[in-house]
Structure formats: structure tokens, C-alpha cells
């Protein structure tokens, strides 16, 4: 896996978001991201070595899941701070 393959992580996050817009429940987003990671790992990163593709794909899917979760938590935290600040001004 090269440094350029890490760019797959935001791609997985974007695809999961697309599925969520279509109707995927949020509780399944982590599972879908891991499945997408494994598929991308086998097909794109290591098509000649399935074990390596699964391992790399699992890492990519888990990283994408964590990236989504961390970003969501940060955005929600900023919203809470922003709403509290706006309420104090009025």
C-alpha cells in the first residue's frame, strides 16, 4: 500500500454518505464502510494477494468509519458550542 492509497478513505466515507442519503440507517454505516474497504482492498490495492487485500481493506474501512465518526462528533460539538453562544447573546 502506498501513500496514495490512503486517499481511498475519504472515498469510502463519501460512498457511505451517499448510501445514507438513499436510505441506509446510520447504525449500518460502519458495517458498510468496512465491507467497502474490504472490496476495494481486494480489487484495487492487492488484487494478486487476497489475504493482504482483506487486511488492507479492513484497515481502510475501519479508518473510514473512524473518520466519519470523528468528523460527526466534531461537527455536533461545534454546533452545541455555537448554539450556546448564540443563546447567550440574546
VOSE-366967 format. One record per atom (N, C-alpha, C): residue number from 1; residue in three letters; z, x, y. Coordinates in steps of 0.001 Angstrom, whole numbers, plus 500000, padded with zeros to 6 digits. Layout:
! VOSE-366967
+-----+--------+--------+--------+--------+
| num | residu |      z |      x |      y |
+-----+--------+--------+--------+--------+
| NUM |    ALA |      Z |      X |      Y |
...
+-----+--------+--------+--------+--------+
END
This chain:
! VOSE-366967
+-----+--------+--------+--------+--------+
| num | residu |      z |      x |      y |
+-----+--------+--------+--------+--------+
|   1 |    UNK | 500000 | 500851 | 498822 |
|   1 |    UNK | 500000 | 500000 | 500000 |
|   1 |    UNK | 500000 | 500886 | 501227 |
|   2 |    UNK | 499104 | 500615 | 502136 |
|   2 |    UNK | 499036 | 501398 | 503369 |
|   2 |    UNK | 499727 | 500633 | 504490 |
|   3 |    UNK | 499849 | 501285 | 505612 |
|   3 |    UNK | 500499 | 500663 | 506766 |
|   3 |    UNK | 499715 | 499446 | 507242 |
|   4 |    UNK | 498411 | 499448 | 507021 |
|   4 |    UNK | 497582 | 498325 | 507468 |
|   4 |    UNK | 497782 | 497074 | 506620 |
|   5 |    UNK | 498265 | 497246 | 505411 |
|   5 |    UNK | 498512 | 496092 | 504545 |
|   5 |    UNK | 499711 | 495275 | 505011 |
|   6 |    UNK | 500546 | 495863 | 505842 |
|   6 |    UNK | 501708 | 495134 | 506362 |
|   6 |    UNK | 501252 | 494006 | 507288 |
|   7 |    UNK | 500035 | 494104 | 507818 |
|   7 |    UNK | 499504 | 493046 | 508673 |
|   7 |    UNK | 499318 | 491743 | 507908 |
|   8 |    UNK | 499445 | 491785 | 506602 |
|   8 |    UNK | 499332 | 490577 | 505783 |
|   8 |    UNK | 500547 | 489669 | 506008 |
|   9 |    UNK | 501673 | 490225 | 506380 |
|   9 |    UNK | 502901 | 489438 | 506549 |
|   9 |    UNK | 502728 | 488339 | 507597 |
|  10 |    UNK | 502253 | 488652 | 508818 |
|  10 |    UNK | 502039 | 487553 | 509771 |
|  10 |    UNK | 500979 | 486560 | 509302 |
|  11 |    UNK | 500023 | 487027 | 508527 |
|  11 |    UNK | 499010 | 486132 | 507966 |
|  11 |    UNK | 499669 | 485111 | 507027 |
|  12 |    UNK | 500577 | 485581 | 506191 |
|  12 |    UNK | 501295 | 484677 | 505281 |
|  12 |    UNK | 502129 | 483679 | 506079 |
|  13 |    UNK | 502785 | 484148 | 507125 |
|  13 |    UNK | 503587 | 483254 | 507968 |
|  13 |    UNK | 502690 | 482180 | 508585 |
|  14 |    UNK | 501524 | 482583 | 509053 |
|  14 |    UNK | 500596 | 481632 | 509650 |
|  14 |    UNK | 500089 | 480601 | 508653 |
|  15 |    UNK | 499785 | 481041 | 507442 |
|  15 |    UNK | 499309 | 480111 | 506420 |
|  15 |    UNK | 500405 | 479118 | 506037 |
|  16 |    UNK | 501633 | 479608 | 505929 |
|  16 |    UNK | 502758 | 478709 | 505611 |
|  16 |    UNK | 502949 | 477693 | 506739 |
|  17 |    UNK | 502822 | 478144 | 507974 |
|  17 |    UNK | 502928 | 477211 | 509109 |
|  17 |    UNK | 501826 | 476159 | 509052 |
|  18 |    UNK | 500634 | 476564 | 508661 |
|  18 |    UNK | 499534 | 475620 | 508514 |
|  18 |    UNK | 499859 | 474577 | 507443 |
|  19 |    UNK | 500397 | 475032 | 506318 |
|  19 |    UNK | 500809 | 474097 | 505270 |
|  19 |    UNK | 501885 | 473142 | 505776 |
|  20 |    UNK | 502796 | 473644 | 506589 |
|  20 |    UNK | 503857 | 472786 | 507121 |
|  20 |    UNK | 503290 | 471737 | 508067 |
|  21 |    UNK | 502264 | 472115 | 508833 |
|  21 |    UNK | 501622 | 471148 | 509722 |
|  21 |    UNK | 500906 | 470058 | 508925 |
|  22 |    UNK | 500411 | 470421 | 507757 |
|  22 |    UNK | 499725 | 469465 | 506892 |
|  22 |    UNK | 500720 | 468514 | 506228 |
|  23 |    UNK | 501968 | 468962 | 506055 |
|  23 |    UNK | 502963 | 468077 | 505467 |
|  23 |    UNK | 503910 | 468726 | 504478 |
|  24 |    UNK | 503845 | 470038 | 504316 |
|  24 |    UNK | 504761 | 470724 | 503405 |
|  24 |    UNK | 506188 | 470646 | 503947 |
|  25 |    UNK | 507130 | 470206 | 503133 |
|  25 |    UNK | 508526 | 470198 | 503587 |
|  25 |    UNK | 509026 | 471624 | 503866 |
|  26 |    UNK | 509836 | 471765 | 504875 |
|  26 |    UNK | 510345 | 473086 | 505267 |
|  26 |    UNK | 511118 | 473772 | 504157 |
|  27 |    UNK | 511722 | 472993 | 503288 |
|  27 |    UNK | 512525 | 473591 | 502222 |
|  27 |    UNK | 511675 | 474370 | 501219 |
|  28 |    UNK | 510381 | 474105 | 501182 |
|  28 |    UNK | 509495 | 474812 | 500260 |
|  28 |    UNK | 508763 | 475982 | 500910 |
|  29 |    UNK | 509000 | 476237 | 502182 |
|  29 |    UNK | 508242 | 477276 | 502884 |
|  29 |    UNK | 508487 | 478664 | 502305 |
|  30 |    UNK | 509704 | 478968 | 501886 |
|  30 |    UNK | 509992 | 480282 | 501311 |
|  30 |    UNK | 509275 | 480460 | 499970 |
|  31 |    UNK | 509254 | 479418 | 499163 |
|  31 |    UNK | 508578 | 479489 | 497860 |
|  31 |    UNK | 507082 | 479680 | 498056 |
|  32 |    UNK | 506497 | 478945 | 498984 |
|  32 |    UNK | 505064 | 479071 | 499250 |
|  32 |    UNK | 504738 | 480458 | 499777 |
|  33 |    UNK | 505588 | 481002 | 500622 |
|  33 |    UNK | 505312 | 482339 | 501151 |
|  33 |    UNK | 505385 | 483397 | 500053 |
|  34 |    UNK | 506296 | 483263 | 499118 |
|  34 |    UNK | 506372 | 484214 | 498004 |
|  34 |    UNK | 505146 | 484067 | 497092 |
|  35 |    UNK | 504740 | 482843 | 496810 |
|  35 |    UNK | 503556 | 482627 | 495976 |
|  35 |    UNK | 502312 | 483206 | 496650 |
|  36 |    UNK | 502156 | 482941 | 497945 |
|  36 |    UNK | 501016 | 483512 | 498676 |
|  36 |    UNK | 501067 | 485036 | 498662 |
|  37 |    UNK | 502258 | 485592 | 498838 |
|  37 |    UNK | 502405 | 487042 | 498803 |
|  37 |    UNK | 501983 | 487624 | 497469 |
|  38 |    UNK | 502390 | 486994 | 496387 |
|  38 |    UNK | 502016 | 487488 | 495052 |
|  38 |    UNK | 500505 | 487391 | 494843 |
|  39 |    UNK | 499923 | 486273 | 495245 |
|  39 |    UNK | 498473 | 486117 | 495092 |
|  39 |    UNK | 497731 | 487175 | 495910 |
|  40 |    UNK | 498132 | 487371 | 497150 |
|  40 |    UNK | 497494 | 488382 | 497995 |
|  40 |    UNK | 497736 | 489779 | 497442 |
|  41 |    UNK | 498923 | 490017 | 496904 |
|  41 |    UNK | 499222 | 491323 | 496311 |
|  41 |    UNK | 498332 | 491638 | 495127 |
|  42 |    UNK | 498082 | 490633 | 494291 |
|  42 |    UNK | 497238 | 490847 | 493106 |
|  42 |    UNK | 495764 | 490957 | 493501 |
|  43 |    UNK | 495305 | 490073 | 494374 |
|  43 |    UNK | 493882 | 490011 | 494704 |
|  43 |    UNK | 493464 | 491102 | 495690 |
|  44 |    UNK | 494284 | 491335 | 496728 |
|  44 |    UNK | 493864 | 492220 | 497814 |
|  44 |    UNK | 494462 | 493621 | 497727 |
|  45 |    UNK | 495762 | 493716 | 497521 |
|  45 |    UNK | 496427 | 495019 | 497612 |
|  45 |    UNK | 496213 | 495869 | 496373 |
|  46 |    UNK | 496382 | 495269 | 495210 |
|  46 |    UNK | 496269 | 496058 | 493984 |
|  46 |    UNK | 495557 | 495262 | 492884 |
|  47 |    UNK | 494245 | 495094 | 493016 |
|  47 |    UNK | 493530 | 494300 | 492011 |
|  47 |    UNK | 493424 | 494993 | 490644 |
|  48 |    UNK | 493594 | 496291 | 490595 |
|  48 |    UNK | 493466 | 497021 | 489332 |
|  48 |    UNK | 494772 | 497137 | 488560 |
|  49 |    UNK | 495888 | 496913 | 489226 |
|  49 |    UNK | 497203 | 497039 | 488598 |
|  49 |    UNK | 498006 | 495772 | 488911 |
|  50 |    UNK | 498039 | 494852 | 487972 |
|  50 |    UNK | 498663 | 493556 | 488214 |
|  50 |    UNK | 500167 | 493681 | 488464 |
|  51 |    UNK | 500834 | 494553 | 487731 |
|  51 |    UNK | 502284 | 494724 | 487939 |
|  51 |    UNK | 502581 | 495193 | 489359 |
|  52 |    UNK | 501817 | 496161 | 489815 |
|  52 |    UNK | 502001 | 496656 | 491183 |
|  52 |    UNK | 501659 | 495567 | 492189 |
|  53 |    UNK | 500606 | 494799 | 491920 |
|  53 |    UNK | 500225 | 493705 | 492814 |
|  53 |    UNK | 501303 | 492648 | 492925 |
|  54 |    UNK | 501921 | 492325 | 491777 |
|  54 |    UNK | 503011 | 491342 | 491797 |
|  54 |    UNK | 504202 | 491871 | 492586 |
|  55 |    UNK | 504560 | 493115 | 492351 |
|  55 |    UNK | 505705 | 493704 | 493054 |
|  55 |    UNK | 505455 | 493783 | 494555 |
|  56 |    UNK | 504283 | 494266 | 494935 |
|  56 |    UNK | 503956 | 494371 | 496362 |
|  56 |    UNK | 503842 | 492978 | 496987 |
|  57 |    UNK | 503232 | 492058 | 496260 |
|  57 |    UNK | 503106 | 490700 | 496765 |
|  57 |    UNK | 504449 | 490010 | 496933 |
|  58 |    UNK | 505344 | 490279 | 496002 |
|  58 |    UNK | 506692 | 489725 | 496110 |
|  58 |    UNK | 507383 | 490261 | 497363 |
|  59 |    UNK | 507233 | 491549 | 497605 |
|  59 |    UNK | 507823 | 492152 | 498806 |
|  59 |    UNK | 507216 | 491552 | 500075 |
|  60 |    UNK | 505900 | 491373 | 500079 |
|  60 |    UNK | 505235 | 490792 | 501253 |
|  60 |    UNK | 505680 | 489349 | 501474 |
|  61 |    UNK | 505745 | 488567 | 500400 |
|  61 |    UNK | 506169 | 487177 | 500524 |
|  61 |    UNK | 507602 | 487035 | 501002 |
|  62 |    UNK | 508480 | 487863 | 500463 |
|  62 |    UNK | 509879 | 487818 | 500905 |
|  62 |    UNK | 510017 | 488281 | 502350 |
|  63 |    UNK | 509244 | 489286 | 502729 |
|  63 |    UNK | 509279 | 489754 | 504117 |
|  63 |    UNK | 508762 | 488663 | 505051 |
|  64 |    UNK | 507698 | 487978 | 504643 |
|  64 |    UNK | 507160 | 486893 | 505468 |
|  64 |    UNK | 508167 | 485759 | 505579 |
|  65 |    UNK | 508849 | 485463 | 504506 |
|  65 |    UNK | 509867 | 484417 | 504520 |
|  65 |    UNK | 511002 | 484790 | 505467 |
|  66 |    UNK | 511417 | 486033 | 505402 |
|  66 |    UNK | 512467 | 486507 | 506304 |
|  66 |    UNK | 512011 | 486559 | 507743 |
|  67 |    UNK | 510757 | 486922 | 507963 |
|  67 |    UNK | 510204 | 486961 | 509314 |
|  67 |    UNK | 510192 | 485566 | 509904 |
|  68 |    UNK | 509778 | 484588 | 509111 |
|  68 |    UNK | 509759 | 483205 | 509582 |
|  68 |    UNK | 511173 | 482723 | 509896 |
|  69 |    UNK | 512084 | 482973 | 508964 |
|  69 |    UNK | 513463 | 482519 | 509128 |
|  69 |    UNK | 514118 | 483170 | 510346 |
|  70 |    UNK | 513915 | 484469 | 510489 |
|  70 |    UNK | 514499 | 485184 | 511620 |
|  70 |    UNK | 513934 | 484718 | 512942 |
|  71 |    UNK | 512624 | 484493 | 512984 |
|  71 |    UNK | 511989 | 484016 | 514207 |
|  71 |    UNK | 512472 | 482615 | 514549 |
|  72 |    UNK | 512575 | 481773 | 513551 |
|  72 |    UNK | 513027 | 480399 | 513778 |
|  72 |    UNK | 514464 | 480391 | 514313 |
|  73 |    UNK | 515325 | 481214 | 513732 |
|  73 |    UNK | 516715 | 481280 | 514182 |
|  73 |    UNK | 516799 | 481787 | 515615 |
|  74 |    UNK | 515990 | 482777 | 515942 |
|  74 |    UNK | 515988 | 483319 | 517298 |
|  74 |    UNK | 515525 | 482283 | 518303 |
|  75 |    UNK | 514458 | 481575 | 517984 |
|  75 |    UNK | 513940 | 480542 | 518889 |
|  75 |    UNK | 514967 | 479440 | 519083 |
|  76 |    UNK | 515610 | 479011 | 518004 |
|  76 |    UNK | 516634 | 477973 | 518127 |
|  76 |    UNK | 517819 | 478460 | 518954 |
|  77 |    UNK | 518198 | 479728 | 518785 |
|  77 |    UNK | 519289 | 480289 | 519575 |
|  77 |    UNK | 518951 | 480345 | 521051 |
|  78 |    UNK | 517732 | 480728 | 521374 |
|  78 |    UNK | 517298 | 480780 | 522772 |
|  78 |    UNK | 517262 | 479382 | 523363 |
|  79 |    UNK | 516820 | 478407 | 522580 |
|  79 |    UNK | 516796 | 477022 | 523067 |
|  79 |    UNK | 518203 | 476542 | 523398 |
|  80 |    UNK | 519163 | 476869 | 522542 |
|  80 |    UNK | 520545 | 476442 | 522770 |
|  80 |    UNK | 521081 | 477069 | 524053 |
|  81 |    UNK | 520837 | 478351 | 524242 |
|  81 |    UNK | 521305 | 479034 | 525448 |
|  81 |    UNK | 520618 | 478453 | 526678 |
|  82 |    UNK | 519322 | 478209 | 526592 |
|  82 |    UNK | 518566 | 477680 | 527711 |
|  82 |    UNK | 519026 | 476282 | 528078 |
|  83 |    UNK | 519282 | 475439 | 527085 |
|  83 |    UNK | 519733 | 474073 | 527339 |
|  83 |    UNK | 521122 | 474090 | 527969 |
|  84 |    UNK | 522027 | 474948 | 527482 |
|  84 |    UNK | 523367 | 475045 | 528070 |
|  84 |    UNK | 523279 | 475512 | 529510 |
|  85 |    UNK | 522381 | 476464 | 529802 |
|  85 |    UNK | 522229 | 476979 | 531168 |
|  85 |    UNK | 521693 | 475894 | 532083 |
|  86 |    UNK | 520741 | 475132 | 531617 |
|  86 |    UNK | 520169 | 474061 | 532438 |
|  86 |    UNK | 521185 | 472966 | 532711 |
|  87 |    UNK | 522044 | 472642 | 531736 |
|  87 |    UNK | 523045 | 471588 | 531937 |
|  87 |    UNK | 524088 | 472019 | 532949 |
|  88 |    UNK | 524425 | 473302 | 533003 |
|  88 |    UNK | 525429 | 473778 | 533950 |
|  88 |    UNK | 524931 | 473687 | 535399 |
|  89 |    UNK | 523615 | 473826 | 535596 |
|  89 |    UNK | 523048 | 473803 | 536942 |
|  89 |    UNK | 523116 | 472406 | 537552 |
|  90 |    UNK | 523105 | 471361 | 536761 |
|  90 |    UNK | 523063 | 470003 | 537286 |
|  90 |    UNK | 524399 | 469436 | 537440 |
+-----+--------+--------+--------+--------+
END
